[in-house]
Amino acid sequence: MGERSYPCEFCDTDQPQAEKLVTVARQRRGQWFIFENVPALVCPNCGHRYFAADVLTAMEDRMKTTPEDARPITGWAMSLPQSV
Ligand SMILES: [Zn+2]
């Protein structure tokens, strides 16, 4: 991934984004897909995550069919009460 050091577009930080491996949750047609160890550039101030175009494309491609090599997981999905 190339170096990008321009300030975050969501906050006024002058700190450079940090290269990290993150976990990404995406949903397609009611099915959740959890991607682990996804390379991202993360703003150290606001936490916004930037993904390279080829990374986004790769995730989209993997959500088109049921993955044969994925690890099944279980989880809890819920809404918070309106009063929170
Ligand atoms: Zn930021």
PDB file of the backbone (N, CA, C, O) and the ligand in Angstrom, with CONECT records:
HET     ZN  A 101       1
ATOM      1  N   MET A   1       0.841  -1.189   0.000  1.00  0.00           N
ATOM      2  CA  MET A   1       0.000   0.000   0.000  1.00  0.00           C
ATOM      3  C   MET A   1       0.886   1.252   0.000  1.00  0.00           C
ATOM      4  O   MET A   1       1.896   1.297   0.701  1.00  0.00           O
ATOM      5  N   GLY A   2       0.520   2.231  -0.759  1.00  0.00           N
ATOM      6  CA  GLY A   2       1.332   3.436  -0.874  1.00  0.00           C
ATOM      7  C   GLY A   2       1.232   4.325   0.347  1.00  0.00           C
ATOM      8  O   GLY A   2       0.289   4.208   1.131  1.00  0.00           O
ATOM      9  N   GLU A   3       2.174   5.190   0.509  1.00  0.00           N
ATOM     10  CA  GLU A   3       2.163   6.115   1.640  1.00  0.00           C
ATOM     11  C   GLU A   3       1.158   7.233   1.380  1.00  0.00           C
ATOM     12  O   GLU A   3       1.148   7.845   0.312  1.00  0.00           O
ATOM     13  N   ARG A   4       0.320   7.483   2.370  1.00  0.00           N
ATOM     14  CA  ARG A   4      -0.556   8.649   2.294  1.00  0.00           C
ATOM     15  C   ARG A   4      -0.401   9.393   3.609  1.00  0.00           C
ATOM     16  O   ARG A   4      -0.619   8.814   4.673  1.00  0.00           O
ATOM     17  N   SER A   5      -0.035  10.645   3.557  1.00  0.00           N
ATOM     18  CA  SER A   5       0.195  11.365   4.802  1.00  0.00           C
ATOM     19  C   SER A   5      -0.629  12.636   4.886  1.00  0.00           C
ATOM     20  O   SER A   5      -0.462  13.422   5.820  1.00  0.00           O
ATOM     21  N   TYR A   6      -1.521  12.851   3.916  1.00  0.00           N
ATOM     22  CA  TYR A   6      -2.317  14.072   4.002  1.00  0.00           C
ATOM     23  C   TYR A   6      -3.336  13.941   5.124  1.00  0.00           C
ATOM     24  O   TYR A   6      -3.727  12.831   5.486  1.00  0.00           O
ATOM     25  N   PRO A   7      -3.765  15.071   5.673  1.00  0.00           N
ATOM     26  CA  PRO A   7      -4.663  15.011   6.839  1.00  0.00           C
ATOM     27  C   PRO A   7      -5.977  14.293   6.536  1.00  0.00           C
ATOM     28  O   PRO A   7      -6.422  14.210   5.391  1.00  0.00           O
ATOM     29  N   CYS A   8      -6.568  13.787   7.592  1.00  0.00           N
ATOM     30  CA  CYS A   8      -7.847  13.096   7.511  1.00  0.00           C
ATOM     31  C   CYS A   8      -8.913  14.023   6.946  1.00  0.00           C
ATOM     32  O   CYS A   8      -8.924  15.218   7.245  1.00  0.00           O
ATOM     33  N   GLU A   9      -9.809  13.475   6.127  1.00  0.00           N
ATOM     34  CA  GLU A   9     -10.867  14.312   5.556  1.00  0.00           C
ATOM     35  C   GLU A   9     -12.051  14.465   6.507  1.00  0.00           C
ATOM     36  O   GLU A   9     -12.996  15.189   6.194  1.00  0.00           O
ATOM     37  N   PHE A  10     -12.020  13.798   7.663  1.00  0.00           N
ATOM     38  CA  PHE A  10     -13.131  13.890   8.610  1.00  0.00           C
ATOM     39  C   PHE A  10     -12.782  14.669   9.869  1.00  0.00           C
ATOM     40  O   PHE A  10     -13.675  14.980  10.656  1.00  0.00           O
ATOM     41  N   CYS A  11     -11.530  14.987  10.079  1.00  0.00           N
ATOM     42  CA  CYS A  11     -11.154  15.785  11.244  1.00  0.00           C
ATOM     43  C   CYS A  11      -9.959  16.656  10.858  1.00  0.00           C
ATOM     44  O   CYS A  11      -9.452  16.557   9.741  1.00  0.00           O
ATOM     45  N   ASP A  12      -9.520  17.492  11.765  1.00  0.00           N
ATOM     46  CA  ASP A  12      -8.493  18.479  11.447  1.00  0.00           C
ATOM     47  C   ASP A  12      -7.100  18.053  11.891  1.00  0.00           C
ATOM     48  O   ASP A  12      -6.203  18.888  12.007  1.00  0.00           O
ATOM     49  N   THR A  13      -6.916  16.774  12.139  1.00  0.00           N
ATOM     50  CA  THR A  13      -5.629  16.333  12.642  1.00  0.00           C
ATOM     51  C   THR A  13      -4.513  16.564  11.621  1.00  0.00           C
ATOM     52  O   THR A  13      -4.741  16.535  10.411  1.00  0.00           O
ATOM     53  N   ASP A  14      -3.321  16.790  12.128  1.00  0.00           N
ATOM     54  CA  ASP A  14      -2.169  16.810  11.230  1.00  0.00           C
ATOM     55  C   ASP A  14      -1.324  15.549  11.421  1.00  0.00           C
ATOM     56  O   ASP A  14      -0.220  15.445  10.887  1.00  0.00           O
ATOM     57  N   GLN A  15      -1.852  14.597  12.186  1.00  0.00           N
ATOM     58  CA  GLN A  15      -1.133  13.336  12.404  1.00  0.00           C
ATOM     59  C   GLN A  15      -1.303  12.425  11.192  1.00  0.00           C
ATOM     60  O   GLN A  15      -2.395  12.342  10.631  1.00  0.00           O
ATOM     61  N   PRO A  16      -0.260  11.760  10.792  1.00  0.00           N
ATOM     62  CA  PRO A  16      -0.378  10.861   9.640  1.00  0.00           C
ATOM     63  C   PRO A  16      -1.201   9.627   9.975  1.00  0.00           C
ATOM     64  O   PRO A  16      -1.225   9.166  11.116  1.00  0.00           O
ATOM     65  N   GLN A  17      -1.872   9.104   8.960  1.00  0.00           N
ATOM     66  CA  GLN A  17      -2.628   7.871   9.156  1.00  0.00           C
ATOM     67  C   GLN A  17      -1.662   6.717   9.381  1.00  0.00           C
ATOM     68  O   GLN A  17      -0.546   6.699   8.862  1.00  0.00           O
ATOM     69  N   ALA A  18      -2.130   5.752  10.173  1.00  0.00           N
ATOM     70  CA  ALA A  18      -1.287   4.609  10.522  1.00  0.00           C
ATOM     71  C   ALA A  18      -1.758   3.363   9.780  1.00  0.00           C
ATOM     72  O   ALA A  18      -2.958   3.099   9.701  1.00  0.00           O
ATOM     73  N   GLU A  19      -0.821   2.604   9.242  1.00  0.00           N
ATOM     74  CA  GLU A  19      -1.169   1.347   8.592  1.00  0.00           C
ATOM     75  C   GLU A  19      -1.477   0.299   9.650  1.00  0.00           C
ATOM     76  O   GLU A  19      -0.659   0.035  10.532  1.00  0.00           O
ATOM     77  N   LYS A  20      -2.664  -0.298   9.557  1.00  0.00           N
ATOM     78  CA  LYS A  20      -3.074  -1.317  10.522  1.00  0.00           C
ATOM     79  C   LYS A  20      -3.841  -2.415   9.817  1.00  0.00           C
ATOM     80  O   LYS A  20      -4.323  -2.237   8.698  1.00  0.00           O
ATOM     81  N   LEU A  21      -3.949  -3.560  10.490  1.00  0.00           N
ATOM     82  CA  LEU A  21      -4.830  -4.636  10.046  1.00  0.00           C
ATOM     83  C   LEU A  21      -6.070  -4.591  10.928  1.00  0.00           C
ATOM     84  O   LEU A  21      -5.969  -4.672  12.152  1.00  0.00           O
ATOM     85  N   VAL A  22      -7.236  -4.462  10.307  1.00  0.00           N
ATOM     86  CA  VAL A  22      -8.468  -4.259  11.063  1.00  0.00           C
ATOM     87  C   VAL A  22      -9.492  -5.328  10.696  1.00  0.00           C
ATOM     88  O   VAL A  22      -9.327  -6.070   9.728  1.00  0.00           O
ATOM     89  N   THR A  23     -10.550  -5.384  11.495  1.00  0.00           N
ATOM     90  CA  THR A  23     -11.675  -6.271  11.223  1.00  0.00           C
ATOM     91  C   THR A  23     -12.820  -5.450  10.661  1.00  0.00           C
ATOM     92  O   THR A  23     -13.170  -4.402  11.204  1.00  0.00           O
ATOM     93  N   VAL A  24     -13.403  -5.933   9.566  1.00  0.00           N
ATOM     94  CA  VAL A  24     -14.460  -5.199   8.873  1.00  0.00           C
ATOM     95  C   VAL A  24     -15.718  -6.055   8.825  1.00  0.00           C
ATOM     96  O   VAL A  24     -15.665  -7.215   8.415  1.00  0.00           O
ATOM     97  N   ALA A  25     -16.849  -5.491   9.241  1.00  0.00           N
ATOM     98  CA  ALA A  25     -18.136  -6.182   9.155  1.00  0.00           C
ATOM     99  C   ALA A  25     -18.956  -5.557   8.035  1.00  0.00           C
ATOM    100  O   ALA A  25     -19.181  -4.347   8.010  1.00  0.00           O
ATOM    101  N   ARG A  26     -19.396  -6.401   7.115  1.00  0.00           N
ATOM    102  CA  ARG A  26     -20.221  -5.928   6.005  1.00  0.00           C
ATOM    103  C   ARG A  26     -21.434  -6.840   5.893  1.00  0.00           C
ATOM    104  O   ARG A  26     -21.400  -7.987   6.340  1.00  0.00           O
ATOM    105  N   GLN A  27     -22.505  -6.328   5.295  1.00  0.00           N
ATOM    106  CA  GLN A  27     -23.725  -7.100   5.152  1.00  0.00           C
ATOM    107  C   GLN A  27     -24.190  -7.069   3.705  1.00  0.00           C
ATOM    108  O   GLN A  27     -24.215  -6.018   3.065  1.00  0.00           O
ATOM    109  N   ARG A  28     -24.559  -8.253   3.198  1.00  0.00           N
ATOM    110  CA  ARG A  28     -25.141  -8.347   1.860  1.00  0.00           C
ATOM    111  C   ARG A  28     -26.335  -9.279   1.915  1.00  0.00           C
ATOM    112  O   ARG A  28     -26.213 -10.435   2.321  1.00  0.00           O
ATOM    113  N   ARG A  29     -27.496  -8.773   1.503  1.00  0.00           N
ATOM    114  CA  ARG A  29     -28.721  -9.580   1.453  1.00  0.00           C
ATOM    115  C   ARG A  29     -28.960 -10.322   2.763  1.00  0.00           C
ATOM    116  O   ARG A  29     -29.277 -11.511   2.755  1.00  0.00           O
ATOM    117  N   GLY A  30     -28.811  -9.625   3.888  1.00  0.00           N
ATOM    118  CA  GLY A  30     -29.098 -10.208   5.192  1.00  0.00           C
ATOM    119  C   GLY A  30     -27.997 -11.083   5.760  1.00  0.00           C
ATOM    120  O   GLY A  30     -28.104 -11.549   6.894  1.00  0.00           O
ATOM    121  N   GLN A  31     -26.948 -11.312   4.999  1.00  0.00           N
ATOM    122  CA  GLN A  31     -25.839 -12.151   5.462  1.00  0.00           C
ATOM    123  C   GLN A  31     -24.656 -11.269   5.854  1.00  0.00           C
ATOM    124  O   GLN A  31     -24.190 -10.451   5.061  1.00  0.00           O
ATOM    125  N   TRP A  32     -24.180 -11.444   7.078  1.00  0.00           N
ATOM    126  CA  TRP A  32     -23.012 -10.707   7.523  1.00  0.00           C
ATOM    127  C   TRP A  32     -21.735 -11.391   7.066  1.00  0.00           C
ATOM    128  O   TRP A  32     -21.639 -12.618   7.070  1.00  0.00           O
ATOM    129  N   PHE A  33     -20.783 -10.608   6.683  1.00  0.00           N
ATOM    130  CA  PHE A  33     -19.450 -11.084   6.318  1.00  0.00           C
ATOM    131  C   PHE A  33     -18.448 -10.357   7.210  1.00  0.00           C
ATOM    132  O   PHE A  33     -18.427  -9.126   7.244  1.00  0.00           O
ATOM    133  N   ILE A  34     -17.630 -11.099   7.924  1.00  0.00           N
ATOM    134  CA  ILE A  34     -16.612 -10.525   8.790  1.00  0.00           C
ATOM    135  C   ILE A  34     -15.253 -10.765   8.137  1.00  0.00           C
ATOM    136  O   ILE A  34     -14.836 -11.908   7.949  1.00  0.00           O
ATOM    137  N   PHE A  35     -14.580  -9.693   7.802  1.00  0.00           N
ATOM    138  CA  PHE A  35     -13.257  -9.793   7.193  1.00  0.00           C
ATOM    139  C   PHE A  35     -12.209  -9.447   8.243  1.00  0.00           C
ATOM    140  O   PHE A  35     -12.265  -8.384   8.861  1.00  0.00           O
ATOM    141  N   GLU A  36     -11.255 -10.349   8.439  1.00  0.00           N
ATOM    142  CA  GLU A  36     -10.208 -10.131   9.428  1.00  0.00           C
ATOM    143  C   GLU A  36      -8.894  -9.801   8.743  1.00  0.00           C
ATOM    144  O   GLU A  36      -8.665 -10.168   7.590  1.00  0.00           O
ATOM    145  N   ASN A  37      -8.046  -9.111   9.462  1.00  0.00           N
ATOM    146  CA  ASN A  37      -6.705  -8.762   8.957  1.00  0.00           C
ATOM    147  C   ASN A  37      -6.766  -8.002   7.644  1.00  0.00           C
ATOM    148  O   ASN A  37      -6.022  -8.289   6.706  1.00  0.00           O
ATOM    149  N   VAL A  38      -7.671  -7.022   7.593  1.00  0.00           N
ATOM    150  CA  VAL A  38      -7.818  -6.191   6.400  1.00  0.00           C
ATOM    151  C   VAL A  38      -6.874  -4.998   6.518  1.00  0.00           C
ATOM    152  O   VAL A  38      -6.936  -4.261   7.502  1.00  0.00           O
ATOM    153  N   PRO A  39      -5.996  -4.794   5.526  1.00  0.00           N
ATOM    154  CA  PRO A  39      -5.096  -3.638   5.599  1.00  0.00           C
ATOM    155  C   PRO A  39      -5.878  -2.337   5.451  1.00  0.00           C
ATOM    156  O   PRO A  39      -6.714  -2.196   4.558  1.00  0.00           O
ATOM    157  N   ALA A  40      -5.592  -1.392   6.338  1.00  0.00           N
ATOM    158  CA  ALA A  40      -6.286  -0.101   6.306  1.00  0.00           C
ATOM    159  C   ALA A  40      -5.324   0.979   6.774  1.00  0.00           C
ATOM    160  O   ALA A  40      -4.333   0.707   7.452  1.00  0.00           O
ATOM    161  N   LEU A  41      -5.641   2.206   6.394  1.00  0.00           N
ATOM    162  CA  LEU A  41      -4.965   3.366   6.972  1.00  0.00           C
ATOM    163  C   LEU A  41      -5.941   3.987   7.951  1.00  0.00           C
ATOM    164  O   LEU A  41      -7.066   4.327   7.583  1.00  0.00           O
ATOM    165  N   VAL A  42      -5.514   4.138   9.203  1.00  0.00           N
ATOM    166  CA  VAL A  42      -6.412   4.573  10.263  1.00  0.00           C
ATOM    167  C   VAL A  42      -5.971   5.931  10.785  1.00  0.00           C
ATOM    168  O   VAL A  42      -4.800   6.139  11.102  1.00  0.00           O
ATOM    169  N   CYS A  43      -6.934   6.859  10.871  1.00  0.00           N
ATOM    170  CA  CYS A  43      -6.650   8.183  11.431  1.00  0.00           C
ATOM    171  C   CYS A  43      -6.425   8.039  12.941  1.00  0.00           C
ATOM    172  O   CYS A  43      -7.302   7.521  13.633  1.00  0.00           O
ATOM    173  N   PRO A  44      -5.287   8.479  13.469  1.00  0.00           N
ATOM    174  CA  PRO A  44      -5.022   8.329  14.906  1.00  0.00           C
ATOM    175  C   PRO A  44      -5.887   9.246  15.760  1.00  0.00           C
ATOM    176  O   PRO A  44      -5.983   9.048  16.971  1.00  0.00           O
ATOM    177  N   ASN A  45      -6.508  10.232  15.160  1.00  0.00           N
ATOM    178  CA  ASN A  45      -7.319  11.184  15.920  1.00  0.00           C
ATOM    179  C   ASN A  45      -8.781  10.746  15.999  1.00  0.00           C
ATOM    180  O   ASN A  45      -9.329  10.627  17.095  1.00  0.00           O
ATOM    181  N   CYS A  46      -9.413  10.508  14.863  1.00  0.00           N
ATOM    182  CA  CYS A  46     -10.852  10.198  14.878  1.00  0.00           C
ATOM    183  C   CYS A  46     -11.135   8.728  14.603  1.00  0.00           C
ATOM    184  O   CYS A  46     -12.272   8.282  14.761  1.00  0.00           O
ATOM    185  N   GLY A  47     -10.127   7.970  14.197  1.00  0.00           N
ATOM    186  CA  GLY A  47     -10.324   6.543  13.999  1.00  0.00           C
ATOM    187  C   GLY A  47     -10.917   6.165  12.659  1.00  0.00           C
ATOM    188  O   GLY A  47     -11.177   4.987  12.413  1.00  0.00           O
ATOM    189  N   HIS A  48     -11.139   7.141  11.782  1.00  0.00           N
ATOM    190  CA  HIS A  48     -11.691   6.788  10.481  1.00  0.00           C
ATOM    191  C   HIS A  48     -10.730   5.871   9.737  1.00  0.00           C
ATOM    192  O   HIS A  48      -9.515   6.064   9.757  1.00  0.00           O
ATOM    193  N   ARG A  49     -11.308   4.868   9.080  1.00  0.00           N
ATOM    194  CA  ARG A  49     -10.489   3.871   8.397  1.00  0.00           C
ATOM    195  C   ARG A  49     -10.583   4.067   6.888  1.00  0.00           C
ATOM    196  O   ARG A  49     -11.671   4.183   6.324  1.00  0.00           O
ATOM    197  N   TYR A  50      -9.439   4.099   6.265  1.00  0.00           N
ATOM    198  CA  TYR A  50      -9.387   4.250   4.810  1.00  0.00           C
ATOM    199  C   TYR A  50      -8.904   2.940   4.204  1.00  0.00           C
ATOM    200  O   TYR A  50      -7.925   2.346   4.655  1.00  0.00           O
ATOM    201  N   PHE A  51      -9.626   2.504   3.161  1.00  0.00           N
ATOM    202  CA  PHE A  51      -9.262   1.261   2.491  1.00  0.00           C
ATOM    203  C   PHE A  51      -8.874   1.552   1.049  1.00  0.00           C
ATOM    204  O   PHE A  51      -9.465   2.410   0.393  1.00  0.00           O
ATOM    205  N   ALA A  52      -7.882   0.830   0.570  1.00  0.00           N
ATOM    206  CA  ALA A  52      -7.475   0.965  -0.821  1.00  0.00           C
ATOM    207  C   ALA A  52      -8.570   0.383  -1.717  1.00  0.00           C
ATOM    208  O   ALA A  52      -9.318  -0.508  -1.316  1.00  0.00           O
ATOM    209  N   ALA A  53      -8.641   0.908  -2.927  1.00  0.00           N
ATOM    210  CA  ALA A  53      -9.695   0.486  -3.853  1.00  0.00           C
ATOM    211  C   ALA A  53      -9.650  -1.016  -4.110  1.00  0.00           C
ATOM    212  O   ALA A  53     -10.696  -1.660  -4.196  1.00  0.00           O
ATOM    213  N   ASP A  54      -8.451  -1.579  -4.233  1.00  0.00           N
ATOM    214  CA  ASP A  54      -8.379  -3.009  -4.525  1.00  0.00           C
ATOM    215  C   ASP A  54      -8.818  -3.842  -3.329  1.00  0.00           C
ATOM    216  O   ASP A  54      -9.311  -4.957  -3.501  1.00  0.00           O
ATOM    217  N   VAL A  55      -8.643  -3.309  -2.104  1.00  0.00           N
ATOM    218  CA  VAL A  55      -9.116  -4.010  -0.909  1.00  0.00           C
ATOM    219  C   VAL A  55     -10.645  -4.016  -0.885  1.00  0.00           C
ATOM    220  O   VAL A  55     -11.261  -5.039  -0.586  1.00  0.00           O
ATOM    221  N   LEU A  56     -11.250  -2.876  -1.199  1.00  0.00           N
ATOM    222  CA  LEU A  56     -12.711  -2.797  -1.240  1.00  0.00           C
ATOM    223  C   LEU A  56     -13.276  -3.730  -2.306  1.00  0.00           C
ATOM    224  O   LEU A  56     -14.279  -4.406  -2.080  1.00  0.00           O
ATOM    225  N   THR A  57     -12.633  -3.764  -3.458  1.00  0.00           N
ATOM    226  CA  THR A  57     -13.076  -4.643  -4.539  1.00  0.00           C
ATOM    227  C   THR A  57     -12.976  -6.099  -4.125  1.00  0.00           C
ATOM    228  O   THR A  57     -13.870  -6.894  -4.415  1.00  0.00           O
ATOM    229  N   ALA A  58     -11.882  -6.455  -3.441  1.00  0.00           N
ATOM    230  CA  ALA A  58     -11.698  -7.839  -3.009  1.00  0.00           C
ATOM    231  C   ALA A  58     -12.794  -8.250  -2.031  1.00  0.00           C
ATOM    232  O   ALA A  58     -13.292  -9.374  -2.103  1.00  0.00           O
ATOM    233  N   MET A  59     -13.176  -7.355  -1.118  1.00  0.00           N
ATOM    234  CA  MET A  59     -14.238  -7.681  -0.178  1.00  0.00           C
ATOM    235  C   MET A  59     -15.569  -7.826  -0.910  1.00  0.00           C
ATOM    236  O   MET A  59     -16.341  -8.740  -0.620  1.00  0.00           O
ATOM    237  N   GLU A  60     -15.839  -6.933  -1.851  1.00  0.00           N
ATOM    238  CA  GLU A  60     -17.081  -7.039  -2.632  1.00  0.00           C
ATOM    239  C   GLU A  60     -17.145  -8.373  -3.365  1.00  0.00           C
ATOM    240  O   GLU A  60     -18.194  -9.018  -3.395  1.00  0.00           O
ATOM    241  N   ASP A  61     -16.030  -8.788  -3.955  1.00  0.00           N
ATOM    242  CA  ASP A  61     -15.999 -10.043  -4.705  1.00  0.00           C
ATOM    243  C   ASP A  61     -16.303 -11.227  -3.803  1.00  0.00           C
ATOM    244  O   ASP A  61     -17.005 -12.157  -4.199  1.00  0.00           O
ATOM    245  N   ARG A  62     -15.758 -11.185  -2.562  1.00  0.00           N
ATOM    246  CA  ARG A  62     -15.952 -12.310  -1.646  1.00  0.00           C
ATOM    247  C   ARG A  62     -17.388 -12.394  -1.131  1.00  0.00           C
ATOM    248  O   ARG A  62     -17.800 -13.437  -0.622  1.00  0.00           O
ATOM    249  N   MET A  63     -18.155 -11.304  -1.256  1.00  0.00           N
ATOM    250  CA  MET A  63     -19.532 -11.301  -0.768  1.00  0.00           C
ATOM    251  C   MET A  63     -20.530 -11.720  -1.842  1.00  0.00           C
ATOM    252  O   MET A  63     -21.731 -11.782  -1.582  1.00  0.00           O
ATOM    253  N   LYS A  64     -20.043 -12.005  -3.041  1.00  0.00           N
ATOM    254  CA  LYS A  64     -20.961 -12.388  -4.123  1.00  0.00           C
ATOM    255  C   LYS A  64     -21.396 -13.836  -4.006  1.00  0.00           C
ATOM    256  O   LYS A  64     -22.483 -14.192  -4.463  1.00  0.00           O
ATOM    257  N   THR A  65     -20.569 -14.677  -3.403  1.00  0.00           N
ATOM    258  CA  THR A  65     -20.891 -16.086  -3.260  1.00  0.00           C
ATOM    259  C   THR A  65     -20.582 -16.521  -1.838  1.00  0.00           C
ATOM    260  O   THR A  65     -19.868 -15.833  -1.110  1.00  0.00           O
ATOM    261  N   THR A  66     -21.130 -17.679  -1.444  1.00  0.00           N
ATOM    262  CA  THR A  66     -20.825 -18.227  -0.129  1.00  0.00           C
ATOM    263  C   THR A  66     -19.371 -18.684  -0.107  1.00  0.00           C
ATOM    264  O   THR A  66     -18.984 -19.530  -0.914  1.00  0.00           O
ATOM    265  N   PRO A  67     -18.561 -18.144   0.796  1.00  0.00           N
ATOM    266  CA  PRO A  67     -17.145 -18.513   0.804  1.00  0.00           C
ATOM    267  C   PRO A  67     -16.943 -19.950   1.268  1.00  0.00           C
ATOM    268  O   PRO A  67     -17.559 -20.405   2.231  1.00  0.00           O
ATOM    269  N   GLU A  68     -16.072 -20.642   0.564  1.00  0.00           N
ATOM    270  CA  GLU A  68     -15.792 -22.044   0.899  1.00  0.00           C
ATOM    271  C   GLU A  68     -14.753 -22.155   2.015  1.00  0.00           C
ATOM    272  O   GLU A  68     -14.665 -23.189   2.677  1.00  0.00           O
ATOM    273  N   ASP A  69     -13.979 -21.116   2.226  1.00  0.00           N
ATOM    274  CA  ASP A  69     -12.841 -21.196   3.139  1.00  0.00           C
ATOM    275  C   ASP A  69     -13.053 -20.346   4.390  1.00  0.00           C
ATOM    276  O   ASP A  69     -12.097 -20.035   5.101  1.00  0.00           O
ATOM    277  N   ALA A  70     -14.307 -19.970   4.659  1.00  0.00           N
ATOM    278  CA  ALA A  70     -14.560 -19.103   5.806  1.00  0.00           C
ATOM    279  C   ALA A  70     -14.818 -19.917   7.060  1.00  0.00           C
ATOM    280  O   ALA A  70     -15.251 -21.068   6.994  1.00  0.00           O
ATOM    281  N   ARG A  71     -14.547 -19.304   8.202  1.00  0.00           N
ATOM    282  CA  ARG A  71     -14.758 -19.931   9.511  1.00  0.00           C
ATOM    283  C   ARG A  71     -16.123 -19.484  10.018  1.00  0.00           C
ATOM    284  O   ARG A  71     -16.328 -18.286  10.214  1.00  0.00           O
ATOM    285  N   PRO A  72     -17.064 -20.399  10.239  1.00  0.00           N
ATOM    286  CA  PRO A  72     -18.373 -19.966  10.749  1.00  0.00           C
ATOM    287  C   PRO A  72     -18.246 -19.412  12.159  1.00  0.00           C
ATOM    288  O   PRO A  72     -17.484 -19.934  12.974  1.00  0.00           O
ATOM    289  N   ILE A  73     -18.987 -18.362  12.439  1.00  0.00           N
ATOM    290  CA  ILE A  73     -19.002 -17.785  13.773  1.00  0.00           C
ATOM    291  C   ILE A  73     -20.449 -17.593  14.200  1.00  0.00           C
ATOM    292  O   ILE A  73     -21.359 -17.618  13.371  1.00  0.00           O
ATOM    293  N   THR A  74     -20.654 -17.402  15.487  1.00  0.00           N
ATOM    294  CA  THR A  74     -21.979 -17.029  15.960  1.00  0.00           C
ATOM    295  C   THR A  74     -21.889 -15.652  16.580  1.00  0.00           C
ATOM    296  O   THR A  74     -20.806 -15.209  16.964  1.00  0.00           O
ATOM    297  N   GLY A  75     -22.998 -14.984  16.679  1.00  0.00           N
ATOM    298  CA  GLY A  75     -22.980 -13.640  17.241  1.00  0.00           C
ATOM    299  C   GLY A  75     -24.345 -13.243  17.758  1.00  0.00           C
ATOM    300  O   GLY A  75     -25.325 -13.972  17.601  1.00  0.00           O
ATOM    301  N   TRP A  76     -24.393 -12.064  18.382  1.00  0.00           N
ATOM    302  CA  TRP A  76     -25.641 -11.493  18.866  1.00  0.00           C
ATOM    303  C   TRP A  76     -25.896 -10.196  18.101  1.00  0.00           C
ATOM    304  O   TRP A  76     -25.007  -9.353  17.977  1.00  0.00           O
ATOM    305  N   ALA A  77     -27.095 -10.047  17.601  1.00  0.00           N
ATOM    306  CA  ALA A  77     -27.482  -8.806  16.952  1.00  0.00           C
ATOM    307  C   ALA A  77     -28.646  -8.208  17.726  1.00  0.00           C
ATOM    308  O   ALA A  77     -29.585  -8.918  18.084  1.00  0.00           O
ATOM    309  N   MET A  78     -28.588  -6.914  17.984  1.00  0.00           N
ATOM    310  CA  MET A  78     -29.637  -6.275  18.790  1.00  0.00           C
ATOM    311  C   MET A  78     -29.677  -4.788  18.513  1.00  0.00           C
ATOM    312  O   MET A  78     -28.730  -4.204  17.987  1.00  0.00           O
ATOM    313  N   SER A  79     -30.806  -4.186  18.884  1.00  0.00           N
ATOM    314  CA  SER A  79     -30.933  -2.730  18.834  1.00  0.00           C
ATOM    315  C   SER A  79     -30.885  -2.188  20.245  1.00  0.00           C
ATOM    316  O   SER A  79     -31.288  -2.858  21.196  1.00  0.00           O
ATOM    317  N   LEU A  80     -30.390  -0.970  20.372  1.00  0.00           N
ATOM    318  CA  LEU A  80     -30.447  -0.310  21.675  1.00  0.00           C
ATOM    319  C   LEU A  80     -31.811   0.327  21.840  1.00  0.00           C
ATOM    320  O   LEU A  80     -32.437   0.717  20.854  1.00  0.00           O
ATOM    321  N   PRO A  81     -32.284   0.440  23.083  1.00  0.00           N
ATOM    322  CA  PRO A  81     -33.557   1.123  23.292  1.00  0.00           C
ATOM    323  C   PRO A  81     -33.477   2.573  22.804  1.00  0.00           C
ATOM    324  O   PRO A  81     -32.409   3.185  22.816  1.00  0.00           O
ATOM    325  N   GLN A  82     -34.612   3.105  22.379  1.00  0.00           N
ATOM    326  CA  GLN A  82     -34.646   4.469  21.859  1.00  0.00           C
ATOM    327  C   GLN A  82     -34.196   5.504  22.891  1.00  0.00           C
ATOM    328  O   GLN A  82     -33.746   6.594  22.539  1.00  0.00           O
ATOM    329  N   SER A  83     -34.328   5.139  24.193  1.00  0.00           N
ATOM    330  CA  SER A  83     -34.021   6.124  25.245  1.00  0.00           C
ATOM    331  C   SER A  83     -32.524   6.270  25.511  1.00  0.00           C
ATOM    332  O   SER A  83     -32.111   7.188  26.220  1.00  0.00           O
ATOM    333  N   VAL A  84     -31.706   5.373  24.950  1.00  0.00           N
ATOM    334  CA  VAL A  84     -30.262   5.459  25.211  1.00  0.00           C
ATOM    335  C   VAL A  84     -29.667   6.681  24.530  1.00  0.00           C
ATOM    336  O   VAL A  84     -28.464   6.922  24.634  1.00  0.00           O
TER     337      VAL A  84
HETATM  338 ZN    ZN A 101      -9.556  11.830  11.415  1.00  0.00          ZN2+
END
